Amino acid sequence: MRTVTFLGFQVYLVGFYVATQDIARLQQYLVRQVNRLATTLIPSEKETLRAALLDPTQGEQTWDALLQEAGCRSVFRIMPVRDTDFHHLRDGFVRAIQTRSQRDKSLGDESFGDAMKEFKAVFNRGSVPKKKELLLCRDLDGKLTVLYGDGELARNPKRTVLGVVADERFSRLLWLNYLAGANVSSEGARQNIIEGIMEFVGRPVGTVASQVL
């Protein structure tokens, strides 16, 4: 988990998770970005991939394509470090998505505008006490589901589905806000995710999931 700050204040912790059954797809996709014939990367190839993922342009191109093509379910777990509210969290997400969408004219259509309205409606709620959790879940088709739960306040946290945004492009932009580009929400989180990726691609495709299980 890494901290996201706004105007110098720590706002929330963020963690990134990939479904165990989909890790092999993630491995294979990224390995083939460097070596089309390999099932694992040697140290020099890993450094090539690391540099590409850290590069603002290459990193965004790689993650953008991966999110559309690899078929990996993933989750961002958000946990406020201070009492906040849904509107405050929503505004941060919306600003990031609008900044990215303005660079792509294809995102100016009515359906993307409807997706933005759906997302805002999900967050039309009250307070979010610290240590509660918000789960942003992306399925195989890119559909976004938002869940809210007890976080670390309970051993078996209860979670409630707050809403769904079906437009794949919306969740993709939200994910890119953490994964790639010149300005990400948390550089520490981006670095941690890339380090995790380096561990994945240094092992034969398919072996990481078996170890997790």
N, C-alpha and C positions, 0 to 999 in steps of 0.2 A: 504494500500500500504506500502511496506517495501523496504528498500534500499539494493541493491546488490553492493558490493565493489570488486575491483580488485587492488592488490598491494597498498592497503591503500587508493585508490581513489574511491569515490562514482561514480558508473557508471549509474545505472538506478533504478527506482522504479518498484516493481512488485506486482501485485494483482492477486488473484485466485478467479474464479467465477464458480459456478455450475448452469446448466440450472434449472430454477424453477420446471419444470415438472419432473425432475430427482432427486430432493432432497430426495423424499421418498425412492427411491432405495438405495441411499447412506446411509440414516438413517438405513434402514432395514439391509443392509449388515453389517454395523459396529456394530449395536446392537447385531446381531446374532454371532458375533465373541466372545462375552462375555457371552451372555445368549440366547440360541437357541429358547426359548419359549417366550421371552419378546418382547414388542413393544416399550419400553423405558427403560433406565437404571437408577438405583438408584445411589446415590452419590458414594458408594464404588465400584460399577461396572464401573462407569465413570472413576474413578481413575485407575482401572485395564486397561481400554482401553487407557487412556492417557499414562500410563507407557509403554504399548506395542507400541504405535505409536512413542514414543520418543526413544525407544530402537533401536539402529542401525540395528540389525538383524531382530527383530520382526516387526519393522516398515516397513522395506523394503519388507518383505514377505507379510504383510497385504496389503500395497498399490499396490504391484505388482499383487496380486490376484484380488483386487478390480477393478483395471483398466481393467483387462481382463474379469471379470465376472459380474460386477454390471450393466454395461450398462448406464453410466452417461456421458452426454456431459459436457465438462468443457473448461475453457479458462484461459490462463495466459496473463495478460495485462502488457506489458513492456513499460515504459516511461523513456527515457534517461533524466538525470538531468544535463547533459552537452552535448555539440555538440559531436557527434561521427559518426561512419559510419557502414554500414552493415557488412563489413569485420570484424571489431572489435567485433561486437555482435556475428557474426557467429562463430568466433574462440573460444569464450567462450563456446557457446553451444556445438560445436564439441568436444572440449577437455573433457567436462563433459561426453558426450555420449561415447567417445572412452574409457575413464577410466572405465566406467561401462561395456561396451561391451567386454572388454578384459577379464573380469572375467567369461564370459559365452561363451563357445566354440560354442554353437548353433548359435551364432550371427556372426560367421565367414563365412557365406555362401554368395553366389553371390548376392542374392536378397537384403540382408541387406547392402552390399556394394553399390548397385545401389541406395538404399534409401538415403544413405549418400551423394552420388553424386547429387541426386535430391535436397536434402536440401541445399547443398553448392551452387547449381545453383540459388536457390531462393534468396540467399543473395549476389549474384554477382552484386552489385549495388553500388551507391555512398554514399553520406553523409546522416546522420540522425540528424537533428537539435534537440536540447533539447525541451522537452515537446510534441514532436510528439509521436505517439503511435504505437506499434507493438502488434498485437493480435495473439497468438498461440492458435488455436482452435482445440479441439479433439472431433470428433463426436462419435456416438454410436459404430461404427466399429473400432475406433481407428485411423481413417484417420486424418492426420494433415493438416490444412489449415492455411496459414500465410497471415494476412492482415496488411495493413499499412494505417494509417490515421492521421488526424489533431490533435487528442488528445484534450487537453484543450484549444487549440488555437481557437476553433470554437464551437459555441453552438450546432450545428448539424454537427458533424464531418463527412467528406467524407472518405470512406475507400475503398481501392483497394486490390483485391486479388493478392498476389505476386506469389503464387504457392501452390502446394499440394504434400504431401508425403503420399502414401497410406499404406505403411507397418506399421501395428499396433505396432510392436516392437519398431519402432523408436520413435514415440510419447510417448510410455510408458517409455522409458529410459529418455527422455527429461523431462517428468513429475516427475519421481523419483529423478531427480537432485534437485528439489525443495522440495519434499515431505518427503524423507526418506533416511536413510543411515548414515554413520559416518561423511561424509562431504557433506553438502548441500550448494547450492549457497548463501542462506541467512538464517541463523538460526532464525532471527527475523520473516521472512516470514513463515518458518515452524511452529514456535510457534504460530503465529497468526492463521494459518490454523487449527492447532489442537484445539485452543481455540474455533474457530467457530464450529468445529466438536463436541466439548463437549456440546455446546448449542443445536445442532441438536439432539444428542442422549439422551438428558435429557427431550425431549418432545416426545409425542406419534407419531409413524410413520404416516406421511401424514399430520400432523397439521402444520408443518413449511411452506410448500408450500402454504397452504391456507392463512396463515398470510402474506406471501410475496405478494400474489396476492391482 
